[in-house]
Amino acid sequence: MESLYELFCAGTALLEAGDYHAATIPLTRARDLSPEQTSIREALGRALFRSRRFREAADEFEAVVERYPTNDYALFCLGRSLQMLGRHREACRPLALACTMAPRRGDYRLYRDRARAAA
């Protein structure tokens, strides 16, 4: 049986290598072993998003935001996941919060503005 650390390392290595579908397997197992670990959930959310599994990605980013509501990256990713689901009105709030927390991030502003226009 692989340890939590080994699962996380394997998953993040696959994620960084661009093998998003494969990354979801060890990261899901790691999340199931330690659901309170936001670093695992954020990595899993990234892998799910890149695998076009937007509903599941939104769930992971939402879990991170619930635990750390000032995590601008998780807010941004939650908003992007909601956008990809066509839920632009819901995406506006997390994207606006991410922009407020990291005002120099042009990508945050770009997607916030797109969500507002689509809403």
Secondary structure, DSSP 8 states (H G I E B T S, - for coil): ---HHHHHHHHHHHHHTT-HHHHHHHHHHHHHH-TT-HHHHHHHHHHHHHTT-HHHHHHHHHHHHHH-TT-HHHHHHHHHHHHHTT-HHHHHHHHHHHHHH-TT-HHHHHHHHHHHHH-
